[in-house]
Amino acid sequence: MNFVGPFAQSQQNARLFLSNLIFATACSETIKAIQDMQGVNAKLEADGKEEALNANKQDENLFMNIMFTTPLEKEV
């Protein structure tokens, strides 16, 4: 459905708001996961499990790269 006038602006504003809400939620959950992983990493380091520790650190880096370098929506 194509709106014109003020309805088109309202539709665009609603989409922008929802996109930002989705992005903010994704960032928040990613940060929570990374914090949990850091707690696990401390235990792995104390136990001397280097292979698992390296895998977790790689996952952390991947999450951070995805979160900060991948746009949610690309301009067309």
BELVEN-V478443 format. One record per helix or strand of 3 or more residues. SS is the DSSP state (alpha for helix, beta for strand). FROM is the first residue (numbers start at 1). LEN is the number of residues. If there is no record, write none. Layout:
SS,FROM,LEN + SS,FROM,LEN
This chain:
alpha,6,42 + alpha,50,20
